Amino acid sequence: EVPDYVQADLLTVNPWSRPGTPLEKIDGIVIHYVGNPGTTAKANRNYFESLSSGETETYASSHFIVGLEGEVIQCIPLTEIAYASNSRNEDTVSIEVCHPDETGEFGPETYESVVRLTAWLCDTFSLDSETGVIRHYDVTGKYCPRYYVENEDAWAALRSDVSDRIAQDQAAAS
């Protein structure tokens, strides 16, 4: 089960964006950016759904999309693969993140939700934020998420914030 701040809006099972293939193990969380400044989580989710027609022959999706106001939409169950991380689709959970401008930097509400969701996923799947949280760039060399590829200290800070959040959440639960 996902936390109550996550809105499930699952894609229709189809060959292009939700193949229904079981995700048998989770060894990492891959952070992406949508690359389409100013678009909403819902618009990106609907784009993934539109691929189900097969008209463009594009394969793409993500488990979660974090929006500009910090909203979180789940598109794919955690028991199935998403088409987001190329060779790592079979062992990762993917998070697409909306951003307000061309820099790709996440806004404050978005950033907080990315940290919160990633910390929950790390805790749920016993992953360490330093080794279990990666960028799409770390898988393929694609400049995604752009800001966090171009600014290594911002990426280190995000992973540190995830680690801090894991500790806070675990302390609050005990």
N, C-alpha and C positions, 0 to 999 in steps of 0.2 A: 504493500500500500504506500501511496505517496502522501506527503504532508498536505494538510488542508489548504495551504496557500497555492497549491498546484491545481490548475483547472485542466481536467482531462477533456481533450477534443481530438480523439483518435482519428487518424486517417483511415480511409477504407482500405481493406486488404487488396493490393493490386501489385503487378510486377514492377512498377516504376518507382513507387515511394514507400510502400509497406508490403514487402514480400511475405511476411508472416513466418520467416525463417527463425527458428529458435536461437536465442542468445544463450549459449550454454555456460559461459563463464564471463566474469567482468574483471578485467585486469587494469582498467584505466578509465578515465573520464577525459574526453577531448573537448576543448573549448574552441569555438568557431565565432566568427562574426558574419552577419548576413551580407555585408558588402554592398548594401543597398540603403544608403543613409536616409534616416527619417521614416522608414517603413515600420509598421506595427508588427507585433507578434502574430496577431490574427491574419494580417495580409500575407506574412511569410508562411504561416500554416496553410492558408488557402492556396498559395502557390504550390506547395508540396501536394496538396489534394488534387490540384488541376493536372498534375503530371499523370494521374491515374488514367487519363484518356489515352495515353500512349502516343499522342500526336507529335510530341517533340522528341521522343525516344531519349529523354533525359532521366537519369536515375538520381534522385536526391531526396533526402529527408533528414530528420533529426529526432532524437527522443524528446527533447525539450527545446522551447524557444522562450527566451527571456526578453520581455518588451521594454519599451522606452520608459514606462512608468513603474517598472519592476514586476509587472505581472508575469506569471509563468504558465505556459501552455504545454501540456504533454501531448505529443503527436503519436508516439510509438510506445507500447508497453515495454517495461524493463525486461520482459521475457523474450523479446524479439530484437533482431538486428535492425539498425537504421542504415540508410545509404548516405553516410556523411564522412567517414574517415578512411576510405579506401581500404588498404590492406589491414586496417585495424577494426573494420566493421564487426568482425566476429568476436571481439573481446573487449569492446569499449561501449560506454554510454556517451552520447553526443549532446552537447548543449550549443545551440545557435543563439547568438546574442545580437539584439538590435542596438543601433548606435545612432546618435543624432546627426553626425556630420562625416565628411570624407576622412578625417583622421582615424576613425574607427575606435576612438576612445569611448568606453562605456560611460554613460551618465551616472550620477550618484545613486539614484533609485535602482537602476539596472545593475550597477556594480554590486550593491548590497544584496540583491536577489541572486546574482551569480554566486557570490560568496556563500550565502545561506544554502542554496540548492547544492552546490558542489560539496560543502561540508557535510550535508546530510547524506549525499551519495557516498562520500569517502567513509563515513561512519557506518553506513548500511552495508557496504561491501568490503569493509576492512582494508581500505586503501590509505596510503600515506600521501599527503598533499604534495610532497616534494618529488615523489617518483610516480605517483598514480594520477596526477593531473598534468596533462600535456596540451600543447596547441596542435591544431591541424598542421601547422608548419613543421612540428617535430616528427610528423608521420611522412609528409610528402615534400616539404620544402616550399609549399604554397604560402604566400604572405597572408596568413590567416591564423588568428585574428590580427590584422595589420598593426594596430597601435602597440599590441603586446609582443609583436615580433620586432618592431622598430625600436622599442623601449624596453630593453631587458630588465631594467630595475623596476618598471611598472609590473612586468610579469612576475618577478620575484616577490614584489609586494603583494600581488593578488594571491599567490600561493601561500605566503605567510599569513595573510588575512584569513584564508581558508583554514589553515592550521590553528590559528587562534580561535576561530569560530567552532571548530571541532571540539577543542578543549572547553570552551564556554558551554556548548550544548551538552557535553558529557557531564560537566560539573552540575549543571542545572537538573539533569536527569537523575543524579544520585542523591 
